[in-house]
Amino acid sequence: MPAPISQEELFKSEFHGPLGFVYQPAFITREEESALLDIIRALPLQEAKFQQYTARRRTVRSGTEYDPRAKAPDQAPGIPEFLFPLRDKVARWIALPAESFVHGLVTEYRLGTPLGWHRDAPEYEAIAGVSLAAPAGCVCGRTSPASVTKKRM
């Protein structure tokens, strides 16, 4: 198995992700990351549930909650204030109003926790992810696991 490479090494050459996918190295400072991690460690993370499945990743959702049975967003506790500066920074970066981000999801992947195939709910048009504490890989695809066109990032 090849040795892991840093994010900087991974993206030295021109990045060619799926349409609409943008990667920004060092998006937040180490100080911002550290402050977020201190708060996140105290959150009431719970194993993620989706229909009849329970995942090993742990999450806390806020703003809206996607209801897969109704295939629509539903209300959840409001996005916590500690995420406002990050939400605002993301919104400025992609030139959208901060209020466009109506859903917050904090996910913890402990060592060895797999990330299975999933897709984001189509009701959320702008989606941003910020990896903390470690680099995160991503495999992007289209439609469903059977017909997915994959690109490893």
N, C-alpha and C positions, 0 to 999 in steps of 0.2 A: 504494500500500500504506500503510495507516495506521501511524503511529509506535507503537512498542511502549509499553506502559504498565507501571507498576510493580505489584508484587504488592499493595501497599497500595491502589492505585487500583482494581485489578481486583476486589478483594473488599470495597470500601467498603459496598456494599449487602448485604443479607442473602444468604448463600450457599445455593444450592439444588443440591447435588450429588446423585449417585445415592445410594440407600439404603445406609447404612453408610459412606459416604465423608465424612470430616471433614477440614477444612483448618485448620491452626493457623499463622498467620503468626508469624515470629520465634520458632520453636520452640526453637532453640538460639541461644546468644550468638555474637557475631562471634569471640570468643576461642575458643570451642569449635569453631566452623567452621574457623578458621585452623589449630588443632591437628590436626583430622581431615585437612584438606587436606595438611598437611606429611607426615603418615604415608602417606596414599593415593598421593601422588606417587612414593613408593618401592615401591609394590606391583608384583608381576609381572603387570600387566594383559595380557590376550590377547584377540584378536578373538573375539567370541562365536560359538559354533557351535551350530546347532540342526538336527538331521537332516542334510540335504544343503546347508544354507545357512550362509554365513559372513556375519555382520553387520559393519558398520563400527564399531559401539560396542565398547569393550573392557571386559572384566569380570574379576573374581576372585570365586569362590564359596567359601562355607565353611559348616560345620555339616552340611547335607545337600545332596545334588546330586539334582535331579529327573531321573529316567531316562524320557524320553518313550516308549521302546520298551516298558518294563515298566509305564509309567504309575504310577510309585511313586517315593517318595524313596529315595535310597541314601546311604550315608555319604560325607562329604567331610571335609577337614581341619576341625578344630573352629573355631568362631567365634573370631576373634582377640581378645585381651584389649583392644585399643584400641577395639573396638566395644562392650564391656560397658557403659560409662557411657551411651552413646547408647541401647543396647537397654534398659537399666534405666529411663531417662527416658521412653522410648516406652511401656514396660510400665506404669509408674506412671500416665502420662497416660490410658491406655485401660483401666486397672484390670484388668490381666492379670498373671500371674506372668511374670517375665523369661524363665523356662525355656520358656514357650510359643513363643518365637521360636527356632526350631531351624535356621533357614537365614539366612545372611547373603550379600548380593550387593552388591558395589561396582561401579558402572557408570560409565564415562567416555564422555561424548558430546562429541567434539571439534566445533568449529565446522563446521556443515554436515552433521553426522551425522544421518541421519533415524532416527526411531523408528517402525518399521513396526507394523502391527496385531499384537497378541499378547494372550494371556490368561495370568493367573497359574494355576499348577497348583492344582487344587481341594483337594489334600491340605494346603495351607497356609491355615488358616482365618483367621488374623489377619495382615494384610499392612500394613506401614508403609513409607513412602518419605520420605526427607529429601533435599531438593535442596541442593547445596553450590555455591558460587562463582557461581551465576547462577540467576535464576528459571526454573522449569520449567513448561511448559504440559502439559496432560493432556487427552486425549479419552477419556472413559469410555464403554463400551458394553456390550452384552450378547451372549453366545453366540458368534457367528462374524462374519467380515467381511461376509458376504452379508446377514445379518439384524440387523446392529448398530443399536442406537438410540444415537446419539451425543450427547454433551454436552461442549462444549469448555470447558475450565477453564484 
